[in-house]
Amino acid sequence: RFSGTFVGNADSTSPLPSAASPPAAAAAPLPAVPTIPVVPTIAGVPSTVAESVLNPKEVKPPASGTRKARVLYDYEAADSSELALLADELLTVYSLPGMDPDWLIGERGNQKGKVPVTYLELLS
């Protein structure tokens, strides 16, 4: 809890530091520093899996753990990583390590993409 009093410089006439003139050292050219590429990762998941989560079209289904699901409502895909859904259609769905639990990977024939769990009735 704060007492409501501020201890600081009560002299309001003191000049503010000038931001217009940078120090002389800042004007000197900096030595070239090599850059390191940034690769997106998900904590605890190998980078190959994390990258495949970002592009569901290149993900292979797990050997086990796939389920059938019935679509409850129509769903319009928001981007190319998602799969558009029609009510009452059947999909094969599965999850990937590190993936948001509110989404699954859905497959319909040769089409594949993320689907929201709330639009599905898991059957098997």
Buried (B, 14 or more C-beta within 10 A) or exposed (E): EEEEEEEEEEEEEEEEEEEEEEEEEEEEEEEEEEEEEEEEEBEEBEEEBBBBBEEBEEBEBEEEEBBEBBBEEEBEEEEEBBBEBEEEEEBBBBBBEBBEEEBBBBBBEEEBBBBBBEBBEEEE
